[in-house]
Amino acid sequence: MQHSRAITKKSASNLALAFVLLPREKRDAMAALYAFCRAVDDVADEETVPTGKRREQLAAWRADIRRACEKTPPEFVLNQEFQPIIHQFKLPFALFDELIHGCEMDLDTKRYENYEQLEHYCYRVASVVGLLSIEIFGYKNPACHDYAVYLGKALQLTNILRDVRTDAERGRIYLPLAELKKFNVTEAEILNFKYSENYHALAASVAGRAKHFFQLARKTLPAEDRRAMVAAELMGSVYWQLLQKLETNRYNVFGPQPVRLSKPHKLALVFGSWIRFAI
């Protein structure tokens, strides 16, 4: 597990933060899942590599994770570490395939016309990770599948609002073009980091959609599985607070520094989650 743990530790991501509330076996399993997700995402985002080459690399990851799922020795070190976990928790290849399809969307798609298209992307790159994660967490009620889908979309929409500037630097706009038109915001304004009251209204509308998915996640989480979903609930808390901070800043993310939660704030959320689920 040394490679997976090293990648997780180095990332210092919000997802990795949530693992601290898990027992060691599940923490290691989530580290392996995170390392896989990080690896395929990094392939898609490495724009110094030609698109065709990145497509070949993602195809290689798809073939190798299929080998891991089918009990054939995988070639990549991360998948070698991951293989016993895949079989212990019965993680299906179909979900890994969907995740890689999501990464492949980033190779070709720089714009999304409407929410339907965007939420299909969110499902692939975020909800699918949730669906894999709940298999590791363990659950009793199949309604946890809906919970994972809703929470994944809420987290990804929050990410999109936070990262508008960094995405624009890559020529990407994830906010739906139909919504830009509705609020009279041009693509050029976003690509040139122009903040306006129209942009504020646009971002607030997208935030409202994210809040809707947070609410759906809260409603669909079965009471009997709340303790098992403690790491997912911590993730939800972190991203809910991030969304609140974006709202306080009037969704102005065009400055040089991204909007983040402070380390003490995150640690307070960890402690609060631990207390809430320990009693």
Buried (B, 14 or more C-beta within 10 A) or exposed (E): BEBBBEBBEEBEEBBBBBBEBBEEEBBBBBBBBBBBBBBBBEBBEEEEBEEEEBBEBBEEBBEBBBBBBEEEEBEBEBBBBBBEBBEEBEBEBEBBBBBBBBBBBBBEEEBBEEBEBBBBBBBBBBBBBBBBBBBBBEBEBEBBBBBBBBBBBBBBBBBBBBBBBEBBEEEBBBBBBBBBEEBEBEBEBBBEBEBEEBBBBBBBBBBEBBBBBBEBBBEBBBEEBEEBBBBBBBBBBBBBBBBEBBBEEEBBBBEEEEBEBEEEEBEBBBEEBBEBBEE
